[in-house]
Amino acid sequence: MAIKDWPADDRPREKLLRRGPSALTDAELLAIFLRTGTPGKSAVDLARELLDHFGSLKALLSADQQRFCQGHGLGDAKYAQLQAVMEMAKRHFKESLQRGDALRSPDITRAYLSAQLRGYSYEVFACLFLDNQNRVIQLTELFRGTIDAASVYPREVAKLALHHNAAAVIFAHNHPSGIAEPSPSDKYITEKLKQGLALFDIRVLDHFIIGDGEPYSFAEHGLI
């Protein structure tokens, strides 16, 4: 049965308009993006098939062009469309944190950092530099690769913070495994950076770990 013949309450688009996007499943959200199915399959059926094929929504969204286009019903046009949507989301959150706006919403900060870091297949360590009124100056990717005590240099972080005249920072790095839990090395690095920046009266407000679900906040867990 085509989606247009479904009861109104079950149609993804109508459900989104009535109840909001958070009420939809991954397959229903993907079906709205796909717009149409294939012969014998509705857009929701195709979406479920694609999620099974890729393993998860995250894996589908982070797939490179070649692998993405191998999915049934997908192609270069869909890949370009998806990349445009994801980039618009990043820019939306970035505009919400432009310099001149005080950092009042932890939820916006989480969303912005997640949008920036979640798609990488390798670890990226980034720093959000803030002024003395907690207004955003800049987000900078500092280190890439395996993030451990040997690869994160407090001196380089302090140099950049002083260059930006930052009064505070928020750190963030991703876990490609999807598990947003701090390792002993993560805790050690955070404490090492906190102590190093304290010499210059620069505060460390938080350190977020970006995984598949809700980002892990060091501050909320009493680790800063």
Contacts in CASP RR format, 6 or more apart in sequence:
PFRMAT RR
TARGET T0000
AUTHOR 0000-0000-0000
METHOD contacts of the structure
MODEL  1
MAIKDWPADDRPREKLLRRGPSALTDAELLAIFLRTGTPGKSAVDLAREL
LDHFGSLKALLSADQQRFCQGHGLGDAKYAQLQAVMEMAKRHFKESLQRG
DALRSPDITRAYLSAQLRGYSYEVFACLFLDNQNRVIQLTELFRGTIDAA
SVYPREVAKLALHHNAAAVIFAHNHPSGIAEPSPSDKYITEKLKQGLALF
DIRVLDHFIIGDGEPYSFAEHGLI
1 42 0 8 1.000
2 42 0 8 1.000
3 11 0 8 1.000
3 12 0 8 1.000
3 31 0 8 1.000
3 42 0 8 1.000
3 43 0 8 1.000
3 44 0 8 1.000
4 11 0 8 1.000
8 14 0 8 1.000
9 15 0 8 1.000
9 18 0 8 1.000
12 24 0 8 1.000
12 28 0 8 1.000
12 29 0 8 1.000
12 31 0 8 1.000
12 32 0 8 1.000
12 43 0 8 1.000
12 44 0 8 1.000
13 32 0 8 1.000
15 23 0 8 1.000
15 24 0 8 1.000
15 28 0 8 1.000
16 23 0 8 1.000
16 24 0 8 1.000
16 28 0 8 1.000
16 29 0 8 1.000
16 32 0 8 1.000
21 29 0 8 1.000
24 32 0 8 1.000
26 47 0 8 1.000
26 51 0 8 1.000
26 57 0 8 1.000
27 44 0 8 1.000
27 47 0 8 1.000
27 48 0 8 1.000
27 51 0 8 1.000
28 44 0 8 1.000
28 47 0 8 1.000
29 57 0 8 1.000
30 47 0 8 1.000
30 50 0 8 1.000
30 51 0 8 1.000
30 57 0 8 1.000
30 60 0 8 1.000
31 42 0 8 1.000
31 43 0 8 1.000
31 44 0 8 1.000
31 46 0 8 1.000
31 47 0 8 1.000
32 43 0 8 1.000
33 81 0 8 1.000
33 82 0 8 1.000
33 85 0 8 1.000
34 43 0 8 1.000
34 46 0 8 1.000
34 47 0 8 1.000
34 73 0 8 1.000
34 78 0 8 1.000
35 43 0 8 1.000
36 43 0 8 1.000
37 43 0 8 1.000
37 45 0 8 1.000
37 46 0 8 1.000
37 73 0 8 1.000
38 46 0 8 1.000
38 72 0 8 1.000
38 73 0 8 1.000
41 49 0 8 1.000
46 72 0 8 1.000
46 73 0 8 1.000
49 72 0 8 1.000
50 60 0 8 1.000
50 71 0 8 1.000
50 72 0 8 1.000
50 73 0 8 1.000
50 74 0 8 1.000
51 57 0 8 1.000
51 60 0 8 1.000
53 71 0 8 1.000
53 72 0 8 1.000
54 60 0 8 1.000
54 63 0 8 1.000
54 71 0 8 1.000
56 212 0 8 1.000
58 118 0 8 1.000
58 119 0 8 1.000
58 178 0 8 1.000
58 212 0 8 1.000
60 68 0 8 1.000
61 82 0 8 1.000
61 86 0 8 1.000
61 119 0 8 1.000
62 118 0 8 1.000
62 119 0 8 1.000
62 120 0 8 1.000
62 121 0 8 1.000
65 76 0 8 1.000
65 79 0 8 1.000
68 74 0 8 1.000
68 75 0 8 1.000
68 78 0 8 1.000
68 79 0 8 1.000
68 82 0 8 1.000
69 75 0 8 1.000
69 76 0 8 1.000
69 78 0 8 1.000
69 79 0 8 1.000
86 115 0 8 1.000
89 115 0 8 1.000
90 112 0 8 1.000
90 115 0 8 1.000
90 116 0 8 1.000
93 108 0 8 1.000
93 111 0 8 1.000
93 112 0 8 1.000
93 115 0 8 1.000
93 116 0 8 1.000
94 112 0 8 1.000
94 139 0 8 1.000
96 105 0 8 1.000
96 108 0 8 1.000
96 112 0 8 1.000
97 103 0 8 1.000
97 108 0 8 1.000
97 109 0 8 1.000
97 112 0 8 1.000
97 128 0 8 1.000
97 136 0 8 1.000
97 139 0 8 1.000
98 136 0 8 1.000
99 131 0 8 1.000
99 135 0 8 1.000
99 136 0 8 1.000
99 137 0 8 1.000
99 138 0 8 1.000
100 135 0 8 1.000
100 136 0 8 1.000
101 135 0 8 1.000
101 136 0 8 1.000
102 133 0 8 1.000
102 134 0 8 1.000
102 135 0 8 1.000
103 109 0 8 1.000
103 130 0 8 1.000
103 134 0 8 1.000
103 135 0 8 1.000
103 136 0 8 1.000
106 217 0 8 1.000
109 128 0 8 1.000
109 170 0 8 1.000
109 206 0 8 1.000
109 208 0 8 1.000
110 208 0 8 1.000
110 214 0 8 1.000
110 215 0 8 1.000
110 217 0 8 1.000
112 139 0 8 1.000
113 126 0 8 1.000
113 128 0 8 1.000
113 139 0 8 1.000
113 170 0 8 1.000
113 172 0 8 1.000
113 208 0 8 1.000
113 210 0 8 1.000
113 215 0 8 1.000
114 210 0 8 1.000
114 211 0 8 1.000
114 215 0 8 1.000
116 126 0 8 1.000
116 139 0 8 1.000
116 172 0 8 1.000
117 124 0 8 1.000
117 126 0 8 1.000
117 172 0 8 1.000
117 173 0 8 1.000
117 174 0 8 1.000
117 210 0 8 1.000
118 174 0 8 1.000
118 210 0 8 1.000
118 211 0 8 1.000
119 174 0 8 1.000
120 174 0 8 1.000
120 176 0 8 1.000
121 176 0 8 1.000
122 144 0 8 1.000
122 145 0 8 1.000
122 176 0 8 1.000
123 144 0 8 1.000
123 145 0 8 1.000
123 146 0 8 1.000
123 147 0 8 1.000
123 173 0 8 1.000
123 174 0 8 1.000
123 175 0 8 1.000
123 176 0 8 1.000
124 141 0 8 1.000
124 143 0 8 1.000
124 144 0 8 1.000
124 145 0 8 1.000
124 173 0 8 1.000
124 174 0 8 1.000
125 141 0 8 1.000
125 142 0 8 1.000
125 143 0 8 1.000
125 144 0 8 1.000
125 147 0 8 1.000
125 151 0 8 1.000
125 152 0 8 1.000
125 171 0 8 1.000
125 172 0 8 1.000
125 173 0 8 1.000
126 139 0 8 1.000
126 140 0 8 1.000
126 141 0 8 1.000
126 142 0 8 1.000
126 171 0 8 1.000
126 172 0 8 1.000
126 173 0 8 1.000
127 139 0 8 1.000
127 140 0 8 1.000
127 142 0 8 1.000
127 157 0 8 1.000
127 160 0 8 1.000
127 161 0 8 1.000
127 169 0 8 1.000
127 170 0 8 1.000
127 171 0 8 1.000
127 172 0 8 1.000
128 136 0 8 1.000
128 138 0 8 1.000
128 139 0 8 1.000
128 169 0 8 1.000
128 170 0 8 1.000
128 171 0 8 1.000
128 172 0 8 1.000
129 136 0 8 1.000
129 137 0 8 1.000
129 138 0 8 1.000
129 139 0 8 1.000
129 140 0 8 1.000
129 160 0 8 1.000
129 161 0 8 1.000
129 164 0 8 1.000
129 166 0 8 1.000
129 169 0 8 1.000
130 136 0 8 1.000
130 137 0 8 1.000
130 166 0 8 1.000
130 167 0 8 1.000
130 168 0 8 1.000
130 169 0 8 1.000
130 170 0 8 1.000
130 205 0 8 1.000
131 137 0 8 1.000
131 165 0 8 1.000
131 166 0 8 1.000
131 167 0 8 1.000
131 168 0 8 1.000
132 167 0 8 1.000
132 168 0 8 1.000
134 168 0 8 1.000
134 205 0 8 1.000
137 164 0 8 1.000
137 165 0 8 1.000
137 166 0 8 1.000
138 164 0 8 1.000
140 160 0 8 1.000
142 152 0 8 1.000
142 156 0 8 1.000
142 157 0 8 1.000
142 160 0 8 1.000
143 151 0 8 1.000
143 152 0 8 1.000
143 153 0 8 1.000
145 151 0 8 1.000
147 173 0 8 1.000
147 185 0 8 1.000
147 186 0 8 1.000
147 189 0 8 1.000
148 185 0 8 1.000
148 189 0 8 1.000
149 185 0 8 1.000
149 188 0 8 1.000
149 189 0 8 1.000
149 192 0 8 1.000
152 189 0 8 1.000
152 192 0 8 1.000
152 193 0 8 1.000
154 192 0 8 1.000
154 193 0 8 1.000
154 195 0 8 1.000
154 196 0 8 1.000
154 197 0 8 1.000
157 169 0 8 1.000
157 193 0 8 1.000
157 197 0 8 1.000
158 196 0 8 1.000
158 197 0 8 1.000
158 199 0 8 1.000
158 200 0 8 1.000
158 202 0 8 1.000
160 166 0 8 1.000
161 169 0 8 1.000
161 197 0 8 1.000
161 200 0 8 1.000
161 202 0 8 1.000
162 200 0 8 1.000
162 202 0 8 1.000
166 202 0 8 1.000
167 201 0 8 1.000
167 202 0 8 1.000
167 203 0 8 1.000
168 202 0 8 1.000
168 203 0 8 1.000
168 204 0 8 1.000
168 205 0 8 1.000
169 197 0 8 1.000
169 202 0 8 1.000
169 203 0 8 1.000
169 204 0 8 1.000
169 205 0 8 1.000
170 204 0 8 1.000
170 205 0 8 1.000
170 206 0 8 1.000
170 207 0 8 1.000
170 208 0 8 1.000
171 190 0 8 1.000
171 193 0 8 1.000
171 204 0 8 1.000
171 206 0 8 1.000
171 207 0 8 1.000
171 208 0 8 1.000
172 207 0 8 1.000
172 208 0 8 1.000
172 209 0 8 1.000
172 210 0 8 1.000
172 215 0 8 1.000
173 186 0 8 1.000
173 207 0 8 1.000
173 208 0 8 1.000
173 209 0 8 1.000
173 210 0 8 1.000
174 209 0 8 1.000
174 210 0 8 1.000
174 211 0 8 1.000
175 181 0 8 1.000
175 209 0 8 1.000
175 210 0 8 1.000
175 211 0 8 1.000
177 211 0 8 1.000
178 211 0 8 1.000
178 212 0 8 1.000
178 213 0 8 1.000
179 211 0 8 1.000
179 212 0 8 1.000
180 209 0 8 1.000
180 210 0 8 1.000
180 211 0 8 1.000
180 212 0 8 1.000
180 213 0 8 1.000
180 214 0 8 1.000
180 215 0 8 1.000
180 216 0 8 1.000
181 209 0 8 1.000
181 216 0 8 1.000
182 190 0 8 1.000
182 209 0 8 1.000
182 216 0 8 1.000
182 218 0 8 1.000
182 223 0 8 1.000
186 207 0 8 1.000
186 209 0 8 1.000
187 223 0 8 1.000
190 204 0 8 1.000
190 207 0 8 1.000
190 218 0 8 1.000
190 223 0 8 1.000
190 224 0 8 1.000
193 204 0 8 1.000
194 204 0 8 1.000
194 224 0 8 1.000
197 203 0 8 1.000
197 204 0 8 1.000
204 224 0 8 1.000
205 219 0 8 1.000
205 224 0 8 1.000
206 217 0 8 1.000
206 218 0 8 1.000
206 219 0 8 1.000
206 220 0 8 1.000
206 224 0 8 1.000
207 217 0 8 1.000
207 218 0 8 1.000
207 219 0 8 1.000
207 223 0 8 1.000
207 224 0 8 1.000
208 215 0 8 1.000
208 216 0 8 1.000
208 217 0 8 1.000
208 218 0 8 1.000
209 215 0 8 1.000
209 216 0 8 1.000
218 224 0 8 1.000
END
